Amino acid sequence: MAARKPRISTVVDEELARWLQRRSEAEGRSVPLVVRDILTRFYADEEERFWAREGEKRLETFDPGVSVSHEDAWT
């Protein structure tokens, strides 16, 4: 038997439900697929913000004097 992906159920207000329905009709896709894609994009954006913050923290402590050069790292 094929493994099933986890399913999540939620309750939304009428306005959001109508918007999701209009969007799904405009895209020719089901409401669950529209919601999944919205969540996937939100997740990717959240992850991007996290790594951007981590990169900024690392740049604050970066010391070129003790770092390994690009050339030395790949040889």
C-alpha positions in Angstrom: 0.0 0.0 0.0 1.3 3.4 -0.9 2.2 5.8 2.0 -0.2 8.7 2.4 1.0 12.2 3.0 -0.1 13.8 6.3 -3.4 15.6 6.2 -4.3 18.8 8.1 -7.7 20.1 8.8 -8.4 23.7 9.7 -11.3 26.1 10.2 -11.3 29.5 8.4 -13.7 32.4 8.4 -16.2 32.9 5.6 -14.2 35.7 3.9 -11.1 33.6 3.6 -13.1 30.5 2.4 -14.6 32.6 -0.4 -11.2 34.0 -1.4 -9.7 30.5 -1.5 -12.7 29.3 -3.6 -12.3 32.2 -6.0 -8.6 31.7 -6.3 -9.0 27.9 -6.8 -11.5 28.5 -9.6 -9.3 31.1 -11.2 -6.3 28.7 -11.2 -8.4 25.7 -12.2 -7.2 23.8 -9.1 -8.8 22.5 -5.9 -8.9 24.5 -2.7 -6.6 22.1 -0.9 -3.9 22.4 -3.7 -4.1 26.2 -3.5 -3.7 26.1 0.3 -0.8 23.7 0.0 1.0 25.9 -2.4 0.4 29.0 -0.2 1.8 27.2 2.8 4.8 25.9 0.8 5.6 29.4 -0.3 5.2 30.8 3.2 7.5 28.0 4.5 10.2 28.8 1.9 10.0 32.5 2.7 10.3 31.7 6.4 13.3 29.5 5.9 14.9 32.2 3.7 14.5 34.8 6.4 16.0 32.4 9.0 19.1 31.8 6.9 19.5 35.4 6.1 19.5 36.2 9.8 22.0 33.4 10.5 24.2 34.8 7.7 24.1 38.3 9.2 25.1 36.9 12.6 28.0 35.0 11.0 29.2 38.1 9.2 29.4 40.0 12.4 32.0 37.6 13.8 33.8 36.9 10.4 37.6 37.5 10.6 39.3 37.3 7.3 42.7 36.9 9.1 41.8 33.5 10.4 39.5 32.3 7.6 40.6 29.8 5.0 40.8 31.2 1.4 38.4 29.9 -1.2 41.4 28.5 -3.2 42.8 26.7 -0.1 39.4 25.3 0.7 39.0 23.6 -2.7 42.6 22.3 -3.1 
